[in-house]
């Protein structure tokens, strides 16, 4: 899980790219399934944004503390 949190944006980008390729190359997929996956991808994007915001807040706090403490 640490790997996913560390590289959440990259993981998300690969996931979205794979889903787009599958939707393009498998025309037999029902539209309802594709829309459901698209909704899930949007929710995952929100989670990735929150992880990245947490990293930014931790870095900002570390800078305010003068770099004396490492925040994980």
C-alpha positions in Angstrom: 0.0 0.0 0.0 2.9 2.3 0.6 4.0 2.0 -3.1 0.5 3.0 -4.2 0.4 6.0 -1.9 3.9 7.1 -3.0 3.1 6.8 -6.7 -0.6 7.4 -6.7 -0.6 9.8 -9.6 1.4 7.5 -11.8 -0.7 4.4 -10.9 -3.8 6.4 -11.6 -2.5 7.5 -15.0 -1.6 4.0 -16.1 -5.0 2.7 -14.9 -6.9 5.3 -16.9 -4.8 4.7 -20.0 -5.4 0.9 -19.8 -9.2 1.5 -19.3 -9.3 3.8 -22.3 -7.5 1.2 -24.5 -9.8 -1.5 -23.4 -12.9 0.6 -24.1 -11.5 1.4 -27.6 -10.4 -2.1 -28.6 -13.3 -4.1 -27.2 -16.3 -2.6 -28.9 -18.6 -5.3 -27.6 -18.5 -3.8 -24.1 -21.9 -2.4 -23.0 -22.1 1.3 -22.7 -23.5 1.0 -19.1 -20.3 -0.8 -18.1 -18.1 1.8 -19.6 -20.0 4.6 -17.9 -19.8 2.8 -14.5 -16.1 2.4 -14.9 -15.8 6.1 -15.9 -17.6 7.1 -12.6 -15.3 4.9 -10.6 -12.3 6.5 -12.3 -13.6 9.9 -11.3 -13.9 8.8 -7.7 -10.4 7.3 -7.8 -9.1 10.6 -9.2 -10.5 12.4 -6.1 -8.7 9.9 -3.8 -5.5 10.5 -5.7 -5.9 14.2 -5.4 -6.4 13.9 -1.6 -3.2 11.8 -1.3 -1.2 14.4 -3.3 -2.7 17.2 -1.2 -1.6 15.4 1.9 2.0 15.1 0.6 2.0 18.8 -0.2 0.7 19.7 3.3 3.4 17.5 4.9 6.1 19.1 2.8 4.8 22.6 3.7 4.8 21.7 7.4 8.3 20.3 7.2 9.5 23.5 5.5 7.8 25.6 8.3 9.6 23.5 10.9 12.9 24.3 9.3 13.4 20.8 8.0 14.4 19.6 11.5 11.7 16.9 11.5 10.8 14.4 8.9 7.1 13.9 8.5 5.8 10.6 7.0 
